[in-house]
Amino acid sequence: MEIHIDLTGTRGHRDAIYRQLRAAILAGRIRPGEALPPTRELAQRLAVSRTTVSAAYDRLTAEGFLTGRVGAGTFVTASPAERPSPVPDGPGVRPLPEWDAVPPPPAPFAPAPEFDFRPGVPDLSRFPFDTWRRLITQRLRAGQADLMTYGDPQGHAGLRAEIARHVGVSRDVRASAAQVVVTAGAQQTTDLVARVLLRSGDLAAVEDPGYPPPRLVLGARGVRVAPVPVDASGIVVGAIPAGTRLVYVTPSHQYPLGLSMSLDRRLELLDWAERNDAVLVEDDYDTEFRYTGRPLEPLHSLDSRGRVVYVGSFSKVLSPALRLGFLIAPPSLVPALVKARYLTDWHAPNVEQAALAAFMAEGGFARHVRRMRKVYRARHELLSAVLARDFADFLTPLPSTAGLHLSAASAADTGPLVRAARRHGVRLYSLGDFGVGERRPGLVFGYGAVAAERIEPGLARLRALADEGAA
Ligand SMILES: Cc1ncc(COP(=O)(O)O)c(C=O)c1O
C-alpha cells in the first residue's frame, strides 16, 4: 500500500510517522484489515532508519491500532472497538461512592438456557412482528416530517390519549391524557419522581422482597432506602420509617411474591401517605394478565388527595426492547415531571410512539393482550398443577392469579438447588435473590420465556436435581 508520509527536517521522524499513520487510520484512509508496508520497505522509502519505523509501529501496536501477525506482516486492527484504552484501569476520575453499590447491568444477550424460567420477560416469539412492521412502515411512508423532529417530552399526544383510555377501561384509572407522561419503561418513573421530589439524603421505602431496580435507582441518587417487610396483605405500613417521602409498591401483583395487596392495606397505605406528606409510586407492571377474579381497585383509583403516581409498562405486553412505559401523575406533579423528562433525555422515539398509538387505536393492542392472556393462563395453570403434584414436599406455591411469574415458599434454603439447576440448563431464581434484609427461601418461576411444552420437562429436571440432594 502506498502511504504518503511527510517528513521534514532531521529530527522527530518517529513521532511524525506515528502521528500520520494514526491520523490515516482514524480518518479511515487506511482501513481495518489492511496491511502496512514492511518496516524495511517504508524505512527505505522515507530514507530513515528501520528502527525509527519499527518504533512508530510498536507504539501503534501497543495502543491497539495495529496487530502484528508472525510471518504475515503488520495490519490495521480489525475494528476500532478492539483497541484497548490507552488509560489503564484504576486511576482517573472516580464516580460517586453511591455507584459502588449498584451491581453491573445484566448481560444483554446471555444465551437462552434449555429451560428458561426467568421472571419478567414475555414470550417474544409472539411479538406481533408483521403488524408492527406495517405500523412503522406506514409512519415512515407517510413522510410525516413532524415525527422526525424533536417531540413532546410528555409523550406523543395520540399515545397519551390511548393510554388514558386503556387504563380507564382496563383498570378503572380515571385520568386525562394531560396527566399521562410517556416514559422509557416503568423504570424511568422512579428516577423522574425522585428527581422532582427527593433530595440526596431523603428517605424512601421499598417492598422487601421487591423489584430491585427502583431501590437501586433511588440509592444511586443518594436517597436513603428503607426495605419494608411484606406480609400476606402487602407492605407492612406500620414498618415504614417516620420521615419517608416516597414508597414504591406493586399492589396488584407483588413482585416477586405474587400476592395482591388487600383493600384494607391499600386504604391504610393511602391514609399513611396523606398523614406523612409522602408520594406512593404504584407499579402496575403486568396487570393486563389476570386469570381469575376481578382485580382490586388500584391505589390510584382509591386516592382522592393526589398522593399516587400510577406506573404502567409495555414491556410485558409487547416487548421490553421498546423501552416504552408511562406514568399517570397528580396534576400538581405533571409539569415538573415533564421538565425532568426533557432534561433527562427529552422524549421517547416518536415513530415508535406513533406506531403504538395506532396499534392501540385500531384495537390490535387489546386483541394481542387477549391472545397472550390465554397463552399465559395455560402456562400458569400447568405450572401450578405440576408444582402441586411433584413439589408438594418442599414447595408451597403462593397465591397468585396474575402476571408472568409464580412464586413458591420453601422451608429449606433454595440457593443450592437454583445453582445446580443453572448448571443443568434450568434458569430460575430464589426468592432470596429479591430480598434486602430478610432473604426468604423459595423459588420464583417465570413463565413468559418458557413455552408450555417445556414446563413439564424443565420441572422434571428440577425435581431430579432436588432428589439428588441439591434441595
Ligand atoms: C416489578 C416490575 N416493574 C416493572 C417492570 C418493567 O420495567 P420496564 O418497563 O422498565 O421494562 C418489571 C420487569 O421485569 C417488573 O418486574
The ligand as an SDF file (V2000), in Angstrom:
LIG
                    3D

 16 16  0  0  0  0  0  0  0  0999 V2000
  -41.9800   -5.0880   39.1530 C   0  0  0  0  0  0  0  0  0  0  0  0
  -41.6190   -4.6700   37.7760 C   0  0  0  0  0  0  0  0  0  0  0  0
  -41.8720   -3.4210   37.3860 N   0  0  0  0  0  0  0  0  0  0  0  0
  -41.5870   -3.0130   36.1410 C   0  0  0  0  0  0  0  0  0  0  0  0
  -41.0100   -3.8500   35.2230 C   0  0  0  0  0  0  0  0  0  0  0  0
  -40.8000   -3.4070   33.8110 C   0  0  0  0  0  0  0  0  0  0  0  0
  -39.9040   -2.4460   33.7240 O   0  0  0  0  0  0  0  0  0  0  0  0
  -39.6740   -1.6360   32.3690 P   0  0  0  0  0  0  0  0  0  0  0  0
  -40.9960   -1.0700   31.9310 O   0  0  0  0  0  0  0  0  0  0  0  0
  -38.7260   -0.5860   32.7850 O   0  0  0  0  0  0  0  0  0  0  0  0
  -39.1390   -2.5880   31.3640 O   0  0  0  0  0  0  0  0  0  0  0  0
  -40.6690   -5.1300   35.5980 C   0  0  0  0  0  0  0  0  0  0  0  0
  -39.9650   -6.0130   34.6500 C   0  0  0  0  0  0  0  0  0  0  0  0
  -39.4320   -7.0280   34.9720 O   0  0  0  0  0  0  0  0  0  0  0  0
  -41.0110   -5.5570   36.8800 C   0  0  0  0  0  0  0  0  0  0  0  0
  -40.7610   -6.8140   37.2590 O   0  0  0  0  0  0  0  0  0  0  0  0
  1  2  1  0
  2  3  1  0
  2 15  2  0
  3  4  2  0
  4  5  1  0
  5  6  1  0
  5 12  2  0
  6  7  1  0
  7  8  1  0
  8  9  2  0
  8 10  1  0
  8 11  1  0
 12 13  1  0
 12 15  1  0
 13 14  2  0
 15 16  1  0
M  END
$$$$
